[in-house]
Amino acid sequence: MAQVRFAPFGDTIECAEGQPILSAALSQGYFLRYGCKHGGCGTCKVVVTDGDIEDSGSSFALTHAERSAGWALACSSRPLSDCVIDISAMGLTREEFLAGDRVETFDTVIDSVTDLTPTIRGVTLRLVSPPRMRFTAGQFVNVEVPAAGTFRAFSMANAPSANSEIELIVRLFPGGQFSEYLKHAERGQTVRVRGPVGSLRVRLSYRKILMIAGGSGMAPVLSMLTDLTEKRDRRQITVFFGARTCEELYYLDRLKTLCDLSAQAEFVPVVEDPGPAAWEGESGRVTEVVARRMGSLRGYDAYLCGPPPMVEAARELVVQLGVREANVYFDAFVPTGVVEPSPTTA
């Protein structure tokens, strides 16, 4: 048993051996900001100012430099000794910290499941109780896998104005619990959702906006882009959407329509390997196309969403091209809940 003290408030909790700090704090009535709970999103970043911890979180949620500076993820960090954790970066008031977990649970029903590509499904959930959810474009929800009792994190693709539904873009993984469920999901089935969670959102600034998405990472980008369009935001926006093949692109008309609504927005789909398809757009890796088309990115905010390798490559690129590290915001879609086949079924 280790004691964890939270600066700047001074409250102390007890953390059982092997128990993550976030889990211990929530179970004892305190609140820390969190998202995916598996070390992938970076919402629960804290600074360890004293003591030793073991952090098994994703390298995409915390850079090597951040880890060296003492940053850790509360959801995946386990104390190895008594320690002091500074949660100032979460921006919590003492009242919020003492209020306990305020993330709501929603009952929803499946409205539709649509094949977007051979490996991606579009899922629309209709909120039943409560009937509406207030959220910020870019946030995500934790969706329960019916019958399994586990939760999986998915970004919302709809804008906050469409608050009576939740639109998801789901990448299918062989053996993935939610992927397997979707094979037999039917309209009207009940699905529990917890949220909203996550800290990704469009920051208010005078800077231009660059968005790069890959795969199901288009979900938060689509939500943020729709919200900016509805609010008639006048900043210049450039959206790159990278896919491996032409058949892995989706929502092209929807994205083009959104960008056409603003003279300051541009949409650039990119296919890494067009093959024999009659593709007239940009080809190659999305980072190569960004470098070729954009040049200097000084004066930009960058939002990067998609598979971890793409996010990491894009993050390095945009910093090299002039985006300040503090103005790079990202959501790396780290898969969870993939069931390994047993030797008898492999």
WOUR-V796446 format. One line per field, one symbol per residue. phi: phi as a letter, one per 30 degrees, with the letter a starting at -180 (. if undefined). psi: psi as a letter, one per 30 degrees, with the letter a starting at -180 (. if undefined). Layout:
phi: ???
psi: ???
//
This chain:
phi: .bcbccccdidbbcbdeiddddeddddcicbbdabdibiccidcdbcdcajcbcccdddddbdedddddjdbcddccbdcaebcccceddiddddddddidcddcccbbdcabbdcbdbbccbcccdcbddbbdacejdbbccddeidiccbdbddcddedcdcbbccbcddbeiddddddddbdbejddbdbcldbjcdadddacddccbbbbhdddeddddddddddddhdcddbbccbcbdbddcdahddddddddddbdccbcbdbcdbdidddccddbjdddddedddcidcdiccbbbbldedddddddddddddkddedccbbbddddbidddddedcd
psi: klkjkjkgffkklkjlkfkkeeeeeefgglkkklcfgggffgehklkjfklklkjglkfffkleeeefggklkefgkkkflklkkjgeffgkleeeeffajgklkkklkkelkkjelfgkkkkkkkkejlflkklkkfllljkkjkffglkkkkkkfllffiggljkljkkkkkfkeeeeeffgklkfkkkkkkalllgklkkklfllkkkklkbfffeeeeeeeeeeeeghkglkkkkkjkleleffklgeeeeeeeeffkfgkkkjkkkejfbfkikgaklakeeeeeeefebkgkglkkkkkakeeeeeeeeeeeeegfkkefgjkljkijklgkkkklfff.
//
